[in-house]
């Protein structure tokens, strides 16, 4: 009967292999985390771009409404119809030196 020699494992090689595997796993997890963060930032950027577009449209609409509200014709119409104001006649004008 032949004796089988027990293979002894080199503890240094085993430790180096475990360290290598650990570093590989940590690197893989870090890469995955970076990719997830990158995708999340892209989603946030697209949402912010859409919000900015909506805000620009709202600002344009508000500028148009402000111009309409400031129009002299509208102000004169409100003064006549709602407040009962009329333009003064020449007799009502008084020049102050």
GUMAR-356020 format. One record per residue (C-alpha): x, y, z; residue in three letters. Coordinates in steps of 0.001 Angstrom, whole numbers. Layout:
[[X; Y; Z]; ala]
...
END
This chain:
[[0; 0; 0]; unk]
[[1291; 3348; -1027]; unk]
[[1174; 6156; 1336]; unk]
[[-381; 9284; 38]; unk]
[[1383; 12375; 938]; unk]
[[-803; 15008; 2415]; unk]
[[-579; 18158; 463]; unk]
[[102; 20983; 2782]; unk]
[[-1185; 24294; 1671]; unk]
[[1089; 27218; 1776]; unk]
[[-460; 29703; 4211]; unk]
[[1155; 32632; 2441]; unk]
[[-326; 31621; -897]; unk]
[[-3731; 31083; 714]; unk]
[[-3585; 34524; 2359]; unk]
[[-2498; 36145; -908]; unk]
[[-5364; 34429; -2753]; unk]
[[-7904; 35582; -153]; unk]
[[-6577; 39125; -283]; unk]
[[-6735; 39092; -4077]; unk]
[[-10318; 37781; -4058]; unk]
[[-11331; 40316; -1411]; unk]
[[-9873; 43176; -3431]; unk]
[[-11613; 41915; -6552]; unk]
[[-14975; 41745; -4767]; unk]
[[-14507; 45214; -3239]; unk]
[[-13586; 46620; -6652]; unk]
[[-16622; 44967; -8219]; unk]
[[-18929; 46398; -5542]; unk]
[[-17391; 49851; -5935]; unk]
[[-17837; 49721; -9713]; unk]
[[-21484; 48688; -9308]; unk]
[[-22087; 51472; -6794]; unk]
[[-20531; 54026; -9171]; unk]
[[-22728; 52865; -12048]; unk]
[[-25882; 53053; -9917]; unk]
[[-24958; 56569; -8758]; unk]
[[-24251; 57620; -12339]; unk]
[[-27644; 56398; -13524]; unk]
[[-29376; 58086; -10594]; unk]
[[-27655; 61401; -11356]; unk]
[[-28691; 61134; -15011]; unk]
[[-32333; 60638; -13956]; unk]
[[-32127; 63654; -11664]; unk]
[[-30576; 65760; -14435]; unk]
[[-33313; 64835; -16883]; unk]
[[-35976; 65702; -14288]; unk]
[[-34290; 69041; -13600]; unk]
[[-34061; 69792; -17317]; unk]
[[-37788; 69099; -17673]; unk]
[[-38504; 71330; -14654]; unk]
[[-36389; 74096; -16142]; unk]
[[-38269; 73863; -19441]; unk]
[[-41600; 74087; -17601]; unk]
[[-40358; 77085; -15613]; unk]
[[-39196; 78892; -18758]; unk]
[[-42604; 78318; -20370]; unk]
[[-44342; 79572; -17215]; unk]
[[-42094; 82643; -17142]; unk]
[[-42902; 83400; -20779]; unk]
[[-46619; 83086; -20079]; unk]
[[-46310; 85370; -17056]; unk]
[[-44448; 87975; -19109]; unk]
[[-47256; 87929; -21680]; unk]
[[-49893; 88244; -18966]; unk]
[[-48001; 91115; -17318]; unk]
[[-47787; 92961; -20632]; unk]
[[-51533; 92457; -21127]; unk]
[[-52299; 93716; -17619]; unk]
[[-50113; 96811; -18086]; unk]
[[-51661; 97787; -21417]; unk]
[[-52958; 101374; -21392]; unk]
[[-56160; 100384; -23212]; unk]
[[-57058; 97907; -20466]; unk]
[[-56313; 100420; -17716]; unk]
[[-58408; 103114; -19445]; unk]
[[-61307; 100676; -19879]; unk]
[[-61252; 99707; -16184]; unk]
[[-61042; 103389; -15176]; unk]
[[-64105; 104244; -17247]; unk]
[[-66279; 101186; -16624]; unk]
[[-65503; 100188; -13035]; unk]
[[-64327; 103436; -11447]; unk]
[[-66444; 105883; -13462]; unk]
[[-63473; 108102; -14299]; unk]
[[-63448; 110337; -17352]; unk]
[[-60767; 112385; -19063]; unk]
[[-60682; 115965; -17777]; unk]
[[-61926; 118753; -20027]; unk]
[[-59974; 121899; -20776]; unk]
[[-62000; 123833; -18171]; unk]
[[-60986; 121318; -15494]; unk]
[[-57278; 121623; -16200]; unk]
[[-55265; 124131; -14175]; unk]
[[-51689; 124939; -15057]; unk]
[[-49429; 125696; -12121]; unk]
[[-46412; 127920; -12847]; unk]
END
